[in-house]
């Protein structure tokens, strides 16, 4: 009898514990389902415009340029456009003026040995660049003597150097004026900010934030313009120096060839 009572008591406890666990499991499942549904409804109800989209570099640059104001920003942009136009024109001209001077020297020397001065002049006429032009002027005065040919080479070398440096001064002007315009925009923006402060009578960040932003943006864009043009300017100056060195070396070689040809 006691054994039967013990078995019935154990069976009752097992059923009670099973019901308790099942109830807790059902409650957890219900809570989890409610959370998922709530999250889904929140995502579904959130407007699309609240989602942050990454802006591209061009869009950010355009917005900052517009915020900087059309006055000084337009002038800075004009400096950049004109400076780039001058730089591109000079780069194209200098690349066309660059020639293989060693090959030209050999051709002129061979023409002098085989056909004389006229054959050498024909080689120079068919070759582009300032070195060939200097050679032609020296050969054209070769009949008057070596000293006359040397004077012609020196004089025409100065003319060719002026052609190489043409419009480069405008590029240096744009490099200097672009940051100055930016600083002027900064000063004007700060003056406007202090005028608003004196008119209102108190210092409010929201009151002067726009003017200060305009002031800083003009400075930034002025410096960016100057940096870009400075890179092109240094490249052009290095290119001109290389061509001038070739001109000087080739001039000395031409005079030596004329001296040898007169012997």
Secondary structure by P-SEA (a helix, b strand, c coil): caaaaaaaaaaaaaaaaaaaaaaaaaaaaaaaaaaaaaaaaaaaacccccbbbbbcaaaaaaaaaaaaccaaaaaaaaaaaaaaaaaaaaaaaaaaaccaaaaaaaaaaaaaacccaaaaaaaaaacccaaaaaaaaaaaaccccaaaaaaaaaaaaaaaaaaaacaaaaaaaaaaaaaaaaaaaaaaaaaaaaaaaaaaccccccccaaaaaaaaaaaaaaaaaaaaaaaaaaaaaaaaaaaaaaaaaaaaaaaaaaaaaac
